[in-house]
Amino acid sequence: MKKSEFTGKLLGLIGTNLLAMLITIITLGICIPWAICIQQRWYAKHTILNGHQLVFVGEGGQLFGQFIKWFLLTIITIGIYGFWVKIKMHAWVVSKTELAK
């Protein structure tokens, strides 16, 4: 079994989070999906599982569509669907994460 490890460093994480935060603040939150994708791309780039590099292939536009759907479902269900949003978000991230070729 090959080694699994995370190679990210603190300064890289701080820089990535600052960029995501600036994108979110400058766009008044509209570009949160793109900020999330930037962060997930960084995490995947620094994650090795059984000797295989991960790559995040999700796009902000795809996630934006999901956000709209989740928002509308939360409104329609008077907030009840909100309990599932975090799970749906994680499932979306995992579905867009692959082994590098």
Backbone as ProteinMPNN parsed JSONL, in Angstrom:
{"seq_chain_A": "MKKSEFTGKLLGLIGTNLLAMLITIITLGICIPWAICIQQRWYAKHTILNGHQLVFVGEGGQLFGQFIKWFLLTIITIGIYGFWVKIKMHAWVVSKTELAK", "coords_chain_A": {"N_chain_A": [[0.844, -1.182, 0.0], [0.588, 2.143, -0.914], [1.826, 5.35, 0.17], [-0.271, 7.723, 1.83], [-0.894, 11.148, 2.018], [-0.938, 14.601, 3.11], [0.161, 17.483, 1.632], [0.034, 20.204, 1.893], [0.835, 23.523, 3.013], [0.914, 25.969, 5.678], [1.152, 28.726, 4.853], [0.321, 28.599, 2.19], [-2.328, 27.777, 2.525], [-3.351, 29.978, 3.947], [-3.015, 32.01, 2.005], [-4.7, 31.038, -0.041], [-7.191, 31.022, 1.282], [-7.428, 33.755, 1.865], [-7.619, 34.822, -0.73], [-10.032, 33.614, -1.539], [-11.735, 34.777, 0.337], [-11.509, 37.52, -0.343], [-12.602, 37.487, -2.947], [-15.218, 36.777, -2.306], [-16.028, 38.94, -0.655], [-15.655, 41.223, -2.332], [-17.508, 40.707, -4.342], [-19.838, 40.77, -2.977], [-20.741, 38.339, -1.971], [-21.849, 36.923, -4.071], [-20.12, 35.433, -5.647], [-19.388, 33.223, -4.11], [-19.537, 30.421, -4.769], [-17.401, 30.166, -6.649], [-15.246, 30.873, -5.051], [-15.27, 28.768, -3.211], [-14.638, 26.671, -4.932], [-12.009, 27.366, -5.61], [-10.75, 26.966, -3.136], [-11.239, 24.182, -2.751], [-9.854, 23.138, -4.921], [-7.242, 23.715, -4.161], [-6.99, 22.121, -1.817], [-7.294, 19.542, -2.949], [-5.109, 19.482, -4.695], [-3.017, 19.214, -2.939], [-3.343, 16.759, -1.766], [-2.634, 13.381, -1.437], [-3.543, 10.134, -2.116], [-2.975, 6.839, -1.406], [-0.668, 7.027, -2.988], [-1.596, 8.386, -5.207], [-2.308, 11.405, -6.779], [-4.841, 13.818, -6.059], [-7.365, 15.602, -7.907], [-9.357, 18.427, -8.322], [-12.205, 18.982, -10.174], [-14.422, 20.547, -10.372], [-16.486, 23.371, -11.238], [-17.104, 26.863, -10.697], [-19.463, 27.889, -11.848], [-21.067, 25.625, -12.14], [-21.465, 24.956, -9.462], [-22.764, 27.259, -8.637], [-25.252, 26.992, -9.86], [-26.199, 24.81, -8.381], [-26.317, 26.016, -5.852], [-28.408, 27.862, -6.262], [-30.553, 26.098, -6.685], [-30.557, 24.724, -4.194], [-31.091, 26.873, -2.475], [-33.66, 27.681, -3.326], [-35.105, 25.318, -2.749], [-34.811, 25.296, 0.015], [-36.251, 27.588, 0.733], [-38.843, 26.889, -0.217], [-39.408, 24.707, 1.432], [-39.657, 25.892, 3.847], [-37.255, 26.277, 5.26], [-36.494, 23.722, 6.093], [-35.105, 22.065, 4.262], [-32.612, 23.121, 4.435], [-31.138, 21.738, 6.334], [-30.041, 19.654, 4.915], [-28.314, 20.774, 3.125], [-25.531, 21.099, 3.681], [-24.659, 18.447, 3.564], [-25.314, 17.864, 0.909], [-23.614, 19.674, -0.351], [-21.083, 18.658, 0.356], [-21.262, 16.16, -0.906], [-21.371, 17.027, -3.565], [-18.814, 18.175, -3.866], [-17.176, 15.902, -3.484], [-18.034, 14.375, -5.681], [-16.889, 15.796, -7.708], [-14.223, 15.445, -7.467], [-11.322, 13.843, -8.442], [-8.943, 11.215, -9.281], [-5.728, 12.152, -10.32], [-4.638, 11.967, -13.694]], "CA_chain_A": [[0.0, 0.0, 0.0], [1.382, 3.356, -1.036], [1.643, 6.378, 1.189], [-1.266, 8.785, 1.702], [-0.425, 12.302, 2.779], [-1.366, 15.95, 2.755], [1.407, 18.235, 1.483], [-0.217, 21.64, 1.991], [1.518, 24.286, 4.064], [0.105, 27.028, 6.272], [1.123, 29.953, 4.043], [-0.516, 28.333, 1.031], [-3.713, 27.777, 2.989], [-3.706, 31.363, 4.264], [-3.149, 32.72, 0.738], [-5.9, 30.55, -0.723], [-8.359, 31.508, 2.021], [-7.52, 35.208, 1.677], [-8.136, 35.041, -2.08], [-11.454, 33.243, -1.517], [-12.45, 35.793, 1.118], [-11.57, 38.746, -1.147], [-13.581, 37.266, -4.019], [-16.542, 36.805, -1.686], [-16.333, 40.298, -0.181], [-15.748, 42.152, -3.458], [-18.731, 40.427, -5.113], [-20.946, 40.757, -2.02], [-21.188, 36.963, -1.753], [-22.37, 36.274, -5.273], [-19.126, 34.497, -6.182], [-19.007, 32.205, -3.127], [-19.229, 29.126, -5.403], [-16.069, 30.201, -7.248], [-14.303, 30.876, -3.933], [-15.245, 27.399, -2.702], [-13.899, 25.861, -5.909], [-10.582, 27.688, -5.445], [-10.293, 26.275, -1.936], [-11.253, 22.738, -2.975], [-8.768, 22.842, -5.851], [-6.002, 23.742, -3.381], [-6.963, 20.931, -0.971], [-7.07, 18.355, -3.784], [-3.741, 19.561, -5.219], [-2.079, 18.845, -1.878], [-3.752, 15.493, -1.162], [-2.194, 12.176, -2.122], [-4.157, 8.929, -1.544], [-2.335, 5.626, -1.937], [0.294, 7.411, -4.011], [-2.26, 9.049, -6.33], [-2.673, 12.812, -6.585], [-6.233, 14.173, -6.336], [-7.596, 16.82, -8.677], [-10.734, 18.896, -8.222], [-12.593, 19.414, -11.52], [-15.651, 21.325, -10.295], [-16.433, 24.766, -11.689], [-17.973, 27.765, -9.949], [-20.768, 28.003, -12.505], [-21.824, 24.423, -11.788], [-21.847, 25.072, -8.054], [-23.729, 28.349, -8.539], [-26.54, 26.385, -10.185], [-26.607, 24.011, -7.226], [-26.686, 26.959, -4.792], [-29.745, 28.384, -6.572], [-31.495, 25.01, -6.432], [-30.629, 24.49, -2.748], [-31.74, 28.038, -1.893], [-35.095, 27.599, -3.615], [-35.668, 24.205, -1.981], [-34.853, 25.709, 1.422], [-37.384, 28.514, 0.867], [-40.092, 26.137, -0.421], [-39.656, 23.827, 2.577], [-39.617, 26.761, 5.035], [-35.989, 26.091, 5.957], [-36.191, 22.325, 6.438], [-34.086, 21.527, 3.358], [-31.326, 23.661, 4.862], [-30.403, 20.726, 7.089], [-29.381, 18.759, 3.958], [-27.437, 21.519, 2.219], [-24.119, 20.791, 3.95], [-24.42, 17.101, 3.039], [-25.349, 17.984, -0.547], [-22.396, 20.383, -0.737], [-19.973, 17.707, 0.464], [-21.453, 15.171, -1.969], [-21.0, 17.667, -4.82], [-17.354, 18.294, -3.879], [-16.616, 14.553, -3.691], [-18.329, 13.947, -7.041], [-16.048, 16.568, -8.626], [-12.829, 15.175, -7.114], [-10.864, 12.65, -9.15], [-7.511, 10.915, -9.259], [-5.037, 12.754, -11.463], [-4.269, 10.968, -14.714]], "C_chain_A": [[0.887, 1.243, 0.0], [0.966, 4.379, 0.011], [0.526, 7.361, 0.836], [-0.797, 9.945, 2.566], [-1.054, 13.595, 2.28], [-0.126, 16.815, 2.757], [1.235, 19.748, 1.598], [0.502, 22.272, 3.17], [0.634, 25.454, 4.503], [0.023, 28.277, 5.397], [0.271, 29.778, 2.787], [-1.989, 28.362, 1.389], [-4.185, 29.198, 3.294], [-3.925, 32.157, 2.973], [-4.413, 32.329, -0.012], [-7.157, 31.071, -0.041], [-8.532, 33.019, 1.894], [-8.081, 35.541, 0.293], [-9.63, 34.734, -2.134], [-12.28, 34.29, -0.77], [-12.58, 37.1, 0.34], [-12.586, 38.63, -2.27], [-14.998, 37.383, -3.464], [-16.938, 38.216, -1.276], [-16.553, 41.258, -1.349], [-17.045, 41.957, -4.238], [-19.971, 40.351, -4.224], [-21.571, 39.361, -1.873], [-21.677, 36.23, -2.981], [-21.401, 35.212, -5.801], [-18.62, 33.483, -5.147], [-18.733, 30.854, -3.794], [-17.836, 29.082, -6.035], [-14.999, 30.184, -6.161], [-14.163, 29.468, -3.349], [-14.453, 26.502, -3.643], [-12.395, 26.124, -5.825], [-10.021, 26.941, -4.241], [-10.222, 24.768, -2.149], [-10.139, 22.307, -3.932], [-7.435, 22.793, -5.11], [-5.889, 22.489, -2.508], [-6.653, 19.681, -1.791], [-5.629, 18.324, -4.297], [-2.719, 19.07, -4.201], [-2.446, 17.546, -1.168], [-3.32, 14.334, -2.048], [-2.791, 10.988, -1.384], [-3.567, 7.704, -2.211], [-1.397, 5.941, -3.101], [-0.305, 8.112, -5.218], [-2.681, 10.463, -5.944], [-4.159, 13.007, -6.867], [-6.278, 15.436, -7.178], [-9.083, 17.159, -8.559], [-11.112, 19.492, -9.568], [-13.883, 20.232, -11.533], [-15.435, 22.768, -10.725], [-17.439, 25.597, -10.888], [-19.368, 27.891, -10.53], [-21.659, 26.81, -12.193], [-22.344, 24.528, -10.356], [-22.871, 26.186, -7.851], [-25.136, 27.828, -8.835], [-27.081, 25.551, -9.037], [-27.056, 24.924, -6.081], [-28.097, 27.502, -5.013], [-30.799, 27.326, -6.241], [-31.672, 24.787, -4.925], [-31.344, 25.638, -2.04], [-33.254, 27.971, -2.096], [-35.766, 26.466, -2.833], [-35.769, 24.547, -0.491], [-36.017, 26.666, 1.659], [-38.707, 27.761, 0.778], [-40.446, 25.283, 0.795], [-39.597, 24.584, 3.909], [-38.384, 26.453, 5.907], [-35.596, 24.654, 6.238], [-35.086, 21.756, 5.557], [-32.686, 22.023, 3.734], [-30.483, 22.679, 5.652], [-29.615, 19.795, 6.162], [-28.344, 19.469, 3.101], [-25.965, 21.179, 2.455], [-23.756, 19.404, 3.408], [-24.384, 17.14, 1.512], [-24.083, 18.669, -1.071], [-21.198, 19.43, -0.714], [-20.06, 16.654, -0.641], [-21.049, 15.755, -3.32], [-19.482, 17.758, -4.944], [-16.716, 16.935, -4.159], [-16.86, 14.094, -5.117], [-17.462, 14.67, -8.078], [-14.55, 16.396, -8.328], [-12.421, 13.837, -7.717], [-9.396, 12.388, -8.868], [-6.887, 11.54, -10.499], [-4.606, 11.651, -12.424], [-2.825, 11.016, -15.059]], "O_chain_A": [[1.809, 1.371, 0.806], [-0.089, 4.28, 0.637], [0.395, 7.777, -0.316], [-0.358, 9.753, 3.7], [-1.618, 13.663, 1.188], [0.576, 16.886, 3.765], [2.198, 20.493, 1.416], [0.742, 21.628, 4.192], [-0.275, 25.866, 3.783], [-1.062, 28.831, 5.217], [-0.421, 30.706, 2.37], [-2.805, 28.907, 0.646], [-5.301, 29.573, 2.933], [-4.906, 32.892, 2.855], [-5.113, 33.185, -0.554], [-8.089, 31.513, -0.713], [-9.658, 33.51, 1.824], [-8.918, 36.433, 0.158], [-10.404, 35.5, -2.707], [-13.381, 34.644, -1.192], [-13.64, 37.726, 0.357], [-13.347, 39.565, -2.522], [-15.866, 38.008, -4.073], [-18.067, 38.639, -1.524], [-17.522, 42.017, -1.358], [-17.621, 42.923, -4.739], [-21.032, 39.916, -4.671], [-22.779, 39.23, -1.674], [-21.897, 35.02, -2.928], [-21.836, 34.198, -6.347], [-17.525, 32.944, -5.304], [-17.769, 30.189, -3.416], [-17.162, 28.055, -5.958], [-13.957, 29.551, -6.33], [-13.057, 29.033, -3.03], [-13.678, 25.659, -3.19], [-11.597, 25.196, -5.955], [-8.942, 26.352, -4.317], [-9.236, 24.14, -1.763], [-9.553, 21.237, -3.769], [-6.595, 21.938, -5.391], [-4.831, 21.862, -2.455], [-5.841, 18.854, -1.378], [-5.002, 17.265, -4.33], [-1.663, 18.562, -4.579], [-1.924, 17.259, -0.09], [-3.6, 14.308, -3.246], [-2.587, 10.834, -0.179], [-3.647, 7.546, -3.429], [-1.347, 5.201, -4.083], [0.417, 8.407, -6.17], [-3.325, 10.681, -4.918], [-4.686, 12.425, -7.815], [-5.345, 16.239, -7.164], [-9.946, 16.29, -8.682], [-10.437, 20.396, -10.06], [-14.383, 20.574, -12.605], [-14.339, 23.313, -10.592], [-18.481, 25.099, -10.463], [-20.347, 27.99, -9.79], [-22.866, 26.963, -12.003], [-23.505, 24.228, -10.077], [-23.747, 26.076, -6.994], [-26.093, 28.18, -8.146], [-28.278, 25.58, -8.75], [-28.053, 24.645, -5.417], [-28.887, 27.593, -4.074], [-31.807, 27.62, -5.6], [-32.797, 24.675, -4.438], [-32.117, 25.407, -1.11], [-34.028, 28.178, -1.161], [-36.869, 26.637, -2.314], [-36.712, 24.13, 0.18], [-36.699, 26.567, 2.679], [-39.596, 27.97, 1.604], [-41.616, 25.147, 1.152], [-39.498, 23.97, 4.972], [-38.478, 26.382, 7.133], [-34.445, 24.4, 6.595], [-34.216, 21.037, 6.05], [-31.689, 21.394, 3.379], [-29.255, 22.767, 5.647], [-28.62, 19.208, 6.586], [-27.566, 18.809, 2.412], [-25.226, 20.988, 1.49], [-22.671, 19.214, 2.858], [-23.519, 16.519, 0.894], [-23.548, 18.285, -2.111], [-20.4, 19.401, -1.651], [-19.047, 16.299, -1.243], [-20.448, 15.057, -4.137], [-18.923, 17.456, -5.998], [-15.811, 16.835, -4.987], [-15.979, 13.477, -5.717], [-17.322, 14.195, -9.205], [-13.717, 17.119, -8.875], [-13.095, 12.825, -7.523], [-8.696, 13.223, -8.295], [-7.447, 11.467, -11.593], [-4.257, 10.546, -12.008], [-2.364, 10.242, -15.897]]}, "name": "protein", "num_of_chains": 1, "seq": "MKKSEFTGKLLGLIGTNLLAMLITIITLGICIPWAICIQQRWYAKHTILNGHQLVFVGEGGQLFGQFIKWFLLTIITIGIYGFWVKIKMHAWVVSKTELAK"}
